[in-house]
Amino acid sequence: TQISYTSGTTGPPKGIEMTGAQLVRAGVSTSAAMEKFFDEPEKHMYIAYLPQSHSLELSIENYAFIGGVPIGFGSPFTLNESAPGLADGECCDLKLLRPTIMITVPLVLDRMRKEIYHKLRARTPVSAPIFTYLTDYKHRWSARGYDSPIVNRVVCPKVRVQFGGRLEHMVVGGAALSPDLQRLIKSALDITLVQGYGTTETFGAVLCMDDTDLSTGRCGAPLKDIQIRLDDWPDGGYRATDKPHPRGELIVGGYGVATGYYNNKWLTDESFTGGTADGMRWFRTGDIGEVFTDGSFKIIDRKKDLIKLSNGEYFSLGKIESCLKNCLYVDNICIIGDKFCNYLIALVIPNRKSLASLANDLQLSHVTHEELCKSPQITCCVHKDIVDSGLHYKLKRIEIPTKIMICAEEWTPDNGMLTAAMKLKRNNI
């Protein structure tokens, strides 16, 4: 038996018991994402920078070893030019390793997007709008099944060089990826970008998009030997009978689903069912999914992210955070609510380069980063941009934070504010 630990987003990490047979069956389901690279492994390079406690990272590394695909090891803190741990003048991991295959999380892609736009704004006032127009143009034609060779030749190489210049395939997991961010990264890099979904309890992915899937915001269809059920969640307003698409809590069935939680029989009985003679087990994920007519799924909510305020309304913290991370000045954000209040508060980690640019516009370039985070002028400007972003992404007024606090200290796994997979540890924050 192997014991793996969850990331600990909602409390202390939980030990997951898995047998050797379950690991093999889970590997068979997930391996479909890597088979295409086994024909000519010497032509590829996989960059491994997520921790091996991340189940998808560990499983893909195992397949790369089996298939003979070279692996280069990096770190989230030196991955790209906007990474918080990269010293001035040093070359980032992506440019050193020049990968063709990459697995990433939305937080990393969002930092890369902000780095791209920061460089564009530093060139000319029209560079960023032109870039946005061209990537939108490419996406519109790609969604119809056409290519955009002029954009590929003029725009994409300048962005691809930031990723090493050879990237072909990117898999995103760990959290919901906003459709806007997915469209921009896929169009700007001219790569195959797919989104997947899985948990530690299933040891890797159970849903993944096909390479030819042109949709955005979805996680694809179930992988080999995986079955999915939807269970009603009346408190959140999700039911399998919803129209036009059924919605509900995802219950994952498979031969690679874990045995249970180590030394926690109560939680095991609550979350796992099955144990049939042929080895099929079922796991209640706590994630809310929507299934489309083509059999693909979209993750739309999470039960543990739902809070109820004093006005009786429910709010999905994860959904709000996903929208507001698109704000220019936001590097990371945590939404806070309390049952005795009727409004939301945002704790914001600012994007340092965007904040420095704002400080320069406000004649505050002489002020330290810590003082900028406390400045009422800066706070007012950042809050206004957050409100505008929320309205742009169609959040209700009441879902947009009424107050914000800008935090000077970076949230990292080392200080306990993020999990090893770069997800928020809400209780710690």
N, C-alpha and C positions, 0 to 999 in steps of 0.2 A: 504494500500500500504506500502511496505517495501522499504527502500533505502539502497543499499549496494554500497561500493566504490571500484573502480578498484585499482590495486596496484600502479599505477603511474610510470610505467617503461619509458614512453615516454613523460611525462609531469605531470601536476597536476592531482591527482586522480579524476575520474569522477563518479558522483552519478548515480546508476542504479535503475530505478523504476521497482518494481515487485509486482504484486498482490498476494493475498493469493492463488488463484487458480493456478497461474503460479508456485509458490513455490512447491505446492503439486505435480503438473505434473512433474516438474523437479526432485523432490524427487523420484517419481515412476521410472523415467529413471535411476537414479544413484543407487537406492537401490539394484539393482541386484548384486553389488559388495559385499554387506554385508549379503545377505540372508543366505549363507552357515553357518554363525556363530550364527544364531538365534536358531538352534536346541539344542545346549548345551552351552549357553552363559557363564555359570559359569566356564567353562574350559579355557576361553580366557581372555586376557587383552589387551586393546587398549591403546597405548601411544599417547597422544595428546600434541604436542609441537609446531606445527605451529600456528600462530595467527588465531583467529576466523574470521578475515577479509579475510582469505583465504577460498574461497567458498567451495572447496572440503573438507577442514578440518572441516568446520562448518557442512556441510551436513553429513559427516561420523559420527561426534559426535552425531548429532541428531538421526541417525539410531542406533547407539550404545545404546543410552538412551532408545529408543523405544524397542529394542530387549533385553535389560537387560545385555548387555556386559559391564563389568567393565571398567572404564576409569581412567588411571593414567596421571596426567598432568606434563609435563616437560618443558624444555626451550632449544632452539637451542644452547644456550651458555654453557649449562652443559650437553648436550645430551650424548656425548661419550667422551672417554679419550682424544681425540684431540680437543675437543671443546674449543674455545678461553677463555671462562669465568670460566673454571673449575680450582679451586685452587689445588695446589699440595697436594696429600694425600687424596683428597676427592673422594667419589664414584660417578660415573656418573649416569644419570637418567636411562639409559638402564639397567644397572646392578641392580639398586634399584627396578625398576618396573617389570623387566623381562617380557616384552610384548610378545604376540603371533601374534598380528596384528600391522602393522605400515604403515603409509603413510609418504613419504619423497620426497625430491627434489634432483636433481642431485648434487648440491653443497655439501650437507651433505654426500652423498655417496662417492663423490670424496675425501673428507677429511678423511673418514673412510678407503678408499683404501690406502691413503698415510700413515695413522697410521699403518695399517697392514704391509706394506712394510718397514716402519721405524723400527718396532720391529724385522722383519725378518733379515734385514741387520745388526742389532745390535748383532744377534746370531752368525752366521757364514757366510762366503762369499758365500756359496752355498745354503743357506736357501731360499733366494728370488727366484733364478732360479728354484729350485726344486718345490717350491710352484706354480710358474707360469706354469711349465710343467704339474703338477698334475691337476690344475684347467682347463687348456686347454684340457687335456686328458678327464676329466669328461664332459666338454661341448661337445666335439666331439661325445662321445657316447650318451649323453643326446639328442643331436640333431637327433640321429637315433632312439630314443625311448627306449634306454637301460639305466640301472642304473649302478653306480660305487660303490658297497658296500665297497670296501677296502678304497677308497678315502673318502667316507662318514664317515668311522669309524676312520681313521687315521688323516685326515686333518680338516674336517669340525667342529668337536667339539671344537678345539682350536680357531677357528674363531668365532663360535657361542657364545662362552662365552663372547666375547666382546659386544654382542648384548643382553645379559641377559640369553642366553642358551635355550630359549623356542620359539624363533621366527619361525613362520610358513608361514606367508603371508605378502608380502610387495607390496604396490601400489606406483608407482612413477608418479609424475605429476609436473606441474609448469614450466618445461622447457624440452628441448630435452635431452634424456639420450643417451650417446654414446654407441654403440653396445659393445665395449670392456669392458666398466664399467659394463654394464648389465650382460654380460657373467661371469665376474669375481665374482660379488656379488652373483649372483644366484648359481654358482657352489660352491663357498667357503662356503656359508651358508646352502646349500642344502634346499632351500625354494622355494615356489611359488612366483615368482616376475613378476608382470604385469605392463605395462605402460598404462596410460590413458591420455586423452586430454579433456580439457574443458576451459571455460572462466567464468568470473564473470557475463557476460551478459547471460549466459546459466545456471547459478547457479549450478556449478559442472560439472561432466564429461558428455561428449556426445559420446566419443569413449573410449573403454577399451578392452584390450586383454582378451581372455579366459584363464582360468587357465592351459589348456592343450596346449596353443599356444607355440611352440618351436622356433619361430622366434625371432630376436633381432632387435632393432631400430624402431619397429613399435608401433602404438598406438591401434591396434585392429579395430574392426568393430563398426558401430553405435549401441548405446544402444536402449532400448525399446522406440518406438514412435519417434525416432530421424531420420531425413532425412538429407543427405549431397549432396550438389551440388558443382561442380567445375566450376569456372569462369576463363576465359583466362586472363593472365597478360603478354601482349606482351613485356613490358619494361624489365621484368625479364627473358623472354624467356620461359615462362610456358604456355602450352595450353592443353586443354582437349583432343586434337587430338594427343598428343605426344605418341610415341611408344618407348618401349613396354608397358609403363604404362601411363595412362592419368595423367596430372598434372595441378594444378591451384589453385586459391584462394578458401579456404573452405568457403562455405555459409551454415550455419547450420539452419535447420528448425525443429521446435518442439513446443509443447504446453507450454513448460516451458521457452521459450525465453522471455527475459524481454520486458517490454513495451517501454522503451527508456531511454535516458539520462535526468536526472533531470535538468530542466531549460536550456536545450540546444537543441532547436528544429532543428537547422541546422544540428548538428551532428547526431541527431536521424533520420532525413530524409535520411542522407547519408548512415547510417549503418544498419538501420532496414527497412524491408518491410513486407507486409502481413497484418495481422489484419483481417483475414477471419472470417466468422461467427462461425466456429467451434473452433477458438482460435489459429490456426496455424500461427506462425510468423517466419520470416527469418532474420538472422543476418550475416553480412559480417565480418569475423573474422580478416582479414588482414594476416592470416597465409597461407602459401603455402603447399599443401598436394599432395601426390602421392598415387593413389589407385591401389592395386594389384588385381590379378585375383580372389583371395579368398574373396574379399570384405573388406580386412583390409587396413588401411591407415598408411602413414608415413609422419610426418611433416618434410619438407626439407628446409624451408626458411620462412622468415617473411618480409612483404613488408616494414615495418618501419625500418628494420635493413639494408636495401640496400642503399649504398651510391655510388656516381659517382665521381671519381677522375679526375684530370686535363687531364689525358691521355685518357679519354673517357670510361674507363672500369668500370663496376659495381662490387661491392664487397659486400658479405653478411657477416656482422659483427658477427651475432649470430653463423653462421656456423663455422667461423674461431675460435671464442672463445671456442666453444664446443670442437674443436679438440685440441686446445692448453692447455686446462685445464688438459689434461692428462699428461702434463709435470711434472716431479718429483718436481720441485722447485716452481710450481705455485699453489697457493691456490685459487686465483681468478684473472681474467684478463678482461680488457676492451680495445677493439681495437678502435683507433681513426683515422679518416681520414678527409681530407679537400679537397674541390673542387678545391683549388688552388695548391694542391700538388699531386705528382704522386706516393706516397708511404704511407704505414701505420705505425702507432706508437702504441705500447702496453704499457698500464699502468698495472703494475703487483703487486699484493699482494702476497708476498712470503709465502711458507709453512715454518713456523718458525723452525721446527725440521730438515727439509731437509737443510735449509739455515745454521743452526748451524753446521750440519755435514759437509757441504761444507767449512764453515769457518775454521773448525778444520783441514781439509785436506790442506787448504791454509795457515796454521799457523796464523790464524786470530781469534783464539778462545777468545782472550783477548778484542776484539773490541765489542762495544755495538751494539744492533740490528739496531739502527738508523744509526750508522756509516757504518755497513755492507751494508745497502741499498744504501748508497752513494758510496761504494767502486767500482772503475773501474774494479778491478779483479773479484769481485762477479758479477757485471753487465755483464761482458764479458762471464763468465761461464754460467750464467742463459740464456743469449741471445743465446748462442750456443746450449743449450739444447732445447730451444724453437724452433729454426730453425730445429733441428733434429726431434723433435716431429711433426712439420708441414710437413716435408718431409715424415715421416713415415705414417702419415694419409692422404697422397696424396694431400696436398694443393699445389697449384701452387706457384712457387717462388715469384711471385708478390703479392700473398696473405699473405705471411709470413712477419711480421713486420720488417722493416728495422732498427728501433730504439726502445729501451725499456726504461722505467723508473720504478725503483723498489720503491714502496711506503711503508713507514714505518708504517703509520697509518692504522689500520684495517678498512675495510669497513663493516659497520653494519647498521641496520635499525635506530639505535639511532642517528647516525651522519648523516643520510639522504642519504647515498650512496647506500643502498640496500632497496628494498621494504620489507614489512612485510613478503612476501613470498620468501625472499632471492634472488630476481632478481635485476639486475643492474638498477640504476637510471642514465641513460647516461648523461642527462643534468647536473645533480649535480656533477657527477664525472668530 
